Amino acid sequence: KGDREFLEKIFQKLLLNFTWWVNRKDYEGQNVFQGGFLGLDNIGVFDRNLPLPDGSHIEQSDGTSWMGMYCLNMLTIALELAQENPAYGDIASKFFEHFVFIAHAMNDLGTDGLELWNEEDGFYYDVLHHDNKTQIPLKVRSMVGLIPLFGIAILESELIDKLPSFKRRMEWFMNNRDDIHEHLESVQEGNTGRLLLALVNHKRLPRVLKTMLDEGEFLSAYGLRSLSRYHLEHPFMLVMNGIAHSVDYEPAESTCELFGGNSNWRGPIWFPLNYLIIEALQTFYHFYGDEFKVEFPTGSGNLLTLEKVAAELSHRLTNIFLRDDSGRRAVHGSVEKFQRDPYWRDLILFYEYFHGDNGAGIGASHQTGWTGLVANLMQSTTRYGQALMHEATKMPG
């Protein structure tokens, strides 16, 4: 059974952490965040651990998206705790409203100059914010623009109905804020309903996925790259204070010590973010169902539901570890001892990340903490395949 005591204890600690982020990392009080070191330490134009020399700062698509996701995680925990302690319903309302404010800030502040969403490209970017109020979108197509997909949750009416005070406050908020409805969608099926909370709404989702599922951009044979392959031919360049800053596609280890060393986010495949994208697609499918389809890959004319897209991404990630028709495993790359030697060929290492083009394992070779997620993907892929076979046996003929 669930450990409610632990959940309540950790929720209190997370409240302190969340408050710190809100108070320290939202410089202008607009619900747009600047996170410094977020794990994507070398994916950007600048070293985000350090202040910019002219006092500028970066409004971060990923930092803001993490906070949106954080709100929804806290909302989910609060709603769980509120089922036994109604006091948590008030806290749940706070996170519901805060998420909506963040979603609004990410998508609708263009009238004030700030715009993390780029309508022309159909993608999310960081924005360089100067003290003189001028702003420059940093048009680097990276995971920074895909992390908004993580900010998604579905509230089931069955749960909401059990918490009448939370339901009352939520409905009042929705009825009295005309500017928030782009970020809330509801569907009714018989006596039950669902409410979708998402940073990326139904109009923008197909545009983000079009870029994400393009094999010339993020989609590789082994999952999603952390940086679009577009930048192989089109490096991003920004000159600031007479210094040129660039970002280009590097699918293996970084060629620059400043933004590399022991990890690289400028092109390789990272399991944790691929896994979160797959989970997000499954959640979107749970709400939109079979009617919502996108091309996979982009430009192929092959339309798939988001459930099937998630399964295809899982399949590509597991292919890193499985033998191909020639008996080779992508994870072993060009190391023939691992590929051919009978004493080594089946000893699989869980590398930190993987080559963006050929799937070879690179970085630390012992990252079982996150690359071990492949076991869950294999389990899910097997269940999905079994479900398809079961459906096929029921079809006439």
C-alpha positions in Angstrom: 0.0 0.0 0.0 1.0 3.6 -0.4 3.2 5.2 2.3 1.1 8.2 3.1 3.3 9.3 6.0 6.4 9.5 3.8 4.4 11.3 1.1 3.3 14.0 3.7 6.8 14.4 5.0 8.4 14.8 1.6 5.6 17.2 0.6 6.6 19.6 3.4 10.2 19.6 2.3 9.2 20.1 -1.3 7.1 23.1 -0.3 10.2 24.8 1.1 12.1 24.0 -2.1 9.3 25.3 -4.3 9.1 28.5 -2.4 12.8 29.1 -2.8 12.6 28.8 -6.5 9.6 31.1 -6.7 11.3 33.8 -4.6 14.8 33.5 -6.0 14.5 32.6 -9.6 11.6 34.7 -11.0 13.5 38.0 -11.3 10.6 40.1 -12.7 7.7 38.5 -10.9 6.1 37.3 -14.2 6.2 33.5 -13.5 9.1 33.1 -15.9 12.1 31.4 -14.3 15.9 31.4 -14.6 17.3 28.2 -13.2 21.0 28.3 -13.6 22.3 24.8 -13.5 19.4 22.5 -14.5 21.3 19.5 -15.7 21.3 20.7 -19.3 24.5 22.4 -18.3 26.1 22.8 -21.7 23.2 22.9 -24.1 22.8 26.7 -24.1 24.7 29.6 -25.7 26.2 30.7 -22.4 27.4 29.0 -19.2 24.2 29.3 -17.2 26.0 28.8 -13.9 27.6 32.2 -14.3 26.1 35.7 -14.4 26.3 37.4 -17.8 29.0 40.1 -17.9 26.7 43.0 -18.9 24.0 42.3 -16.3 21.6 40.6 -18.8 19.7 37.4 -17.8 18.0 34.6 -19.7 14.3 33.9 -19.4 14.4 30.1 -19.6 12.0 27.9 -21.5 13.3 24.8 -19.6 13.5 26.5 -16.2 9.9 27.8 -16.5 8.7 24.4 -17.8 10.3 22.6 -14.9 8.4 24.9 -12.5 5.2 24.2 -14.4 5.8 20.5 -14.0 6.8 21.0 -10.4 3.4 22.7 -9.8 1.6 19.8 -11.3 3.6 17.3 -9.2 2.7 19.2 -6.1 -0.9 19.5 -7.1 -1.1 15.7 -7.6 0.4 15.0 -4.2 -1.8 17.6 -2.5 -4.9 16.1 -4.0 -3.9 12.7 -2.8 -3.3 13.9 0.7 -6.5 15.9 0.7 -8.5 12.8 0.4 -7.8 12.1 4.1 -6.9 15.6 5.3 -9.1 18.3 3.7 -6.6 21.1 4.7 -4.5 20.0 1.7 -7.3 21.1 -0.6 -6.3 24.7 0.0 -2.7 24.0 -1.0 -3.9 22.0 -4.0 -5.8 25.2 -5.1 -2.7 27.2 -4.8 -0.7 24.9 -7.1 -3.6 24.7 -9.6 -3.6 28.5 -9.9 0.1 28.9 -9.9 0.4 26.4 -12.8 -2.1 28.3 -14.8 -0.2 31.5 -14.2 3.0 29.8 -15.4 1.3 28.4 -18.5 -0.1 31.9 -19.3 3.4 33.4 -18.9 5.1 30.9 -21.2 2.6 31.4 -23.9 0.9 34.7 -23.7 3.3 37.4 -22.6 4.3 38.5 -26.1 2.5 41.8 -25.7 5.0 42.7 -23.1 7.9 41.9 -25.3 8.7 38.5 -23.6 7.9 35.5 -25.7 9.2 32.0 -25.0 6.9 30.7 -27.7 8.0 31.6 -31.2 5.0 31.6 -33.5 7.1 31.7 -36.7 9.0 28.6 -35.9 6.4 26.8 -33.8 8.9 26.1 -31.0 9.9 27.3 -27.6 13.2 29.2 -27.1 15.1 30.9 -24.2 15.0 34.7 -24.4 18.0 36.9 -23.6 16.7 39.8 -21.6 18.9 43.0 -21.5 18.6 45.6 -18.8 17.5 48.1 -21.4 14.4 45.9 -21.9 15.4 44.6 -25.3 15.0 40.9 -25.8 16.5 38.4 -28.1 15.1 34.9 -28.7 18.0 32.4 -28.6 16.9 30.2 -31.5 18.6 27.0 -30.5 16.5 24.0 -31.3 17.2 21.9 -28.3 15.6 20.0 -25.4 15.0 23.4 -23.9 12.1 23.7 -26.4 10.7 20.2 -25.7 10.7 20.3 -21.9 7.4 22.3 -22.0 5.8 19.0 -23.0 6.5 17.7 -19.4 4.0 20.2 -17.9 0.9 18.1 -18.2 -1.6 16.4 -15.9 -5.2 15.2 -16.1 -7.7 15.8 -13.3 -10.4 13.2 -13.3 -13.9 14.4 -12.2 -14.3 11.3 -9.9 -11.4 12.7 -7.8 -12.4 16.3 -8.0 -16.0 15.5 -6.9 -14.6 14.0 -3.7 -13.1 17.4 -2.8 -15.9 19.9 -2.9 -14.0 22.8 -1.5 -11.2 22.4 -4.0 -13.7 22.0 -6.8 -15.5 25.2 -5.8 -12.3 27.3 -5.7 -11.2 25.8 -9.0 -14.5 26.6 -10.8 -14.5 30.1 -9.4 -11.0 30.7 -10.7 -11.9 29.3 -14.1 -15.1 31.3 -14.3 -13.4 34.6 -13.4 -10.2 34.5 -15.5 -11.0 34.7 -19.2 -7.3 34.7 -20.1 -6.6 31.2 -18.9 -8.8 29.0 -21.0 -6.1 28.3 -23.6 -4.4 26.2 -21.0 -7.4 24.2 -19.8 -9.4 21.7 -21.7 -12.2 19.5 -20.6 -14.0 16.5 -22.0 -17.1 14.8 -20.8 -17.8 11.1 -21.3 -21.2 10.1 -19.9 -21.1 10.8 -16.1 -17.4 11.2 -15.9 -15.2 14.0 -17.2 -11.5 15.0 -17.4 -9.7 18.3 -17.2 -6.4 18.7 -19.0 -3.7 21.0 -17.6 -0.9 21.5 -20.2 1.8 24.1 -20.9 1.5 23.1 -24.6 -2.1 23.5 -25.7 -3.8 21.6 -28.5 -3.0 24.3 -31.1 0.7 24.3 -30.4 1.3 20.6 -29.7 1.2 19.5 -33.4 3.8 22.2 -34.3 6.2 21.2 -31.5 5.8 17.5 -32.4 6.4 18.2 -36.1 9.9 19.5 -35.2 10.5 16.8 -32.6 9.6 13.9 -34.9 11.7 15.1 -37.9 14.6 12.8 -38.6 16.5 15.8 -39.8 16.1 17.4 -36.4 15.5 15.5 -33.1 14.4 12.1 -34.2 17.2 9.5 -34.6 17.1 5.7 -35.1 17.8 5.4 -31.4 15.5 8.0 -29.8 15.4 11.8 -29.5 18.6 13.9 -29.7 19.2 16.6 -27.1 20.0 19.1 -29.9 18.5 19.2 -33.3 20.7 17.9 -36.2 19.6 21.0 -38.0 22.5 22.8 -36.3 25.0 20.6 -38.0 24.6 22.7 -41.2 23.2 25.7 -39.4 25.2 26.5 -36.2 23.6 29.1 -34.0 25.8 32.2 -33.6 25.4 35.2 -31.3 27.9 38.1 -30.9 27.7 39.8 -27.5 30.1 42.4 -26.3 32.4 41.6 -29.2 32.5 37.9 -28.3 31.0 35.2 -30.6 29.0 32.5 -28.9 27.9 29.5 -30.9 26.0 26.2 -30.6 26.4 23.4 -33.1 25.5 19.8 -33.3 27.9 17.4 -31.6 26.4 13.9 -31.4 29.2 12.3 -29.4 31.5 13.9 -26.8 31.7 17.6 -26.7 34.6 19.2 -28.5 34.6 22.2 -26.1 35.9 21.7 -22.5 33.8 24.7 -21.3 30.5 23.0 -22.3 31.6 19.4 -22.1 34.3 17.6 -20.2 32.4 14.8 -18.6 29.0 15.2 -20.2 27.5 16.6 -23.4 24.0 17.9 -24.2 24.7 19.2 -27.7 23.4 16.2 -29.6 23.6 12.9 -27.8 20.5 10.9 -26.6 19.7 11.1 -22.9 17.3 8.5 -21.4 15.7 10.6 -18.6 14.3 13.2 -21.0 13.3 10.7 -23.6 11.4 8.8 -20.9 9.6 11.9 -19.7 8.6 12.8 -23.3 7.2 9.3 -23.7 5.2 9.7 -20.5 3.9 13.1 -21.6 2.8 11.6 -25.0 1.0 8.8 -23.2 -0.8 11.4 -21.0 -1.8 13.5 -24.0 -3.1 10.3 -25.6 -5.2 9.5 -22.5 -7.0 12.8 -23.0 -7.1 13.2 -26.8 -7.5 9.5 -27.7 -7.4 8.1 -31.2 -8.6 11.2 -33.0 -5.4 13.1 -32.5 -2.7 11.9 -34.9 0.6 13.2 -36.1 3.1 12.2 -38.8 5.8 9.8 -37.7 8.4 10.5 -38.9 7.6 14.0 -40.0 7.1 14.2 -43.8 6.4 10.4 -44.1 2.7 10.7 -44.5 2.4 8.0 -41.9 -0.2 9.2 -39.3 0.0 7.7 -35.8 -1.8 8.2 -32.5 0.3 9.6 -29.7 0.1 6.2 -28.0 1.8 4.7 -31.0 4.3 7.5 -31.3 5.3 6.8 -27.7 5.6 3.1 -28.5 7.8 3.9 -31.5 10.1 6.1 -29.5 10.3 3.3 -26.9 11.2 0.9 -29.6 14.0 3.1 -30.9 15.5 3.6 -27.5 15.5 -0.2 -26.8 17.2 -0.7 -30.1 20.3 0.8 -28.6 20.7 -2.4 -26.6 19.3 -5.1 -28.9 21.2 -6.9 -31.5 20.5 -5.9 -35.1 20.3 -8.3 -38.1 24.1 -8.5 -38.2 24.3 -9.4 -34.5 25.7 -6.1 -33.4 24.5 -3.9 -30.6 24.5 -0.2 -31.1 25.5 0.4 -27.5 28.9 -1.3 -28.1 29.7 1.0 -31.0 33.0 0.1 -32.7 34.5 -1.8 -29.8 34.9 -5.2 -31.4 35.7 -7.0 -28.2 32.2 -6.1 -26.9 30.6 -6.8 -30.2 32.1 -10.2 -31.0 33.9 -11.8 -28.0 31.5 -14.4 -26.5 32.7 -13.5 -23.0 31.9 -9.8 -23.4 29.1 -9.4 -26.0 26.3 -10.0 -23.6 27.6 -7.8 -20.8 25.6 -4.6 -21.3 26.8 -1.3 -19.9 24.3 1.5 -18.9 26.0 4.5 -20.4 25.3 8.1 -19.3 24.1 9.0 -22.8 24.4 7.8 -26.4 25.6 8.9 -29.8 22.9 11.0 -31.5 23.4 9.2 -34.9 24.6 5.7 -34.2 23.5 5.0 -30.7 26.9 4.1 -29.3 27.3 4.4 -25.5 29.3 7.4 -24.3 29.9 9.3 -21.1 30.0 7.4 -17.8 29.3 3.7 -18.3 27.5 3.0 -15.0 24.4 5.3 -15.1 22.0 2.6 -14.1 20.1 5.2 -12.1 18.5 6.6 -15.3 19.6 4.5 -18.3 18.2 1.5 -16.5 14.8 3.0 -17.4 15.2 0.9 -20.6 14.0 -2.1 -18.6 10.6 -0.3 -18.0 10.4 0.7 -21.7 11.0 -2.9 -22.8 8.3 -4.1 -20.4 5.9 -1.4 -21.7 6.8 -2.2 -25.3 6.1 -5.9 -24.8 2.7 -5.2 -23.2 1.8 -2.8 -26.1 2.8 -5.5 -28.6 0.8 -8.1 -26.8 -2.3 -5.8 -26.8 -1.9 -5.2 -30.5 -1.7 -8.9 -31.2 -4.8 -9.5 -29.0 -6.7 -6.9 -31.0 -5.6 -8.4 -34.3 -6.9 -11.9 -33.2 -10.4 -10.3 -32.6 -10.6 -8.8 -36.1 -12.6 -10.8 -38.7 -10.4 -12.6 -41.2 
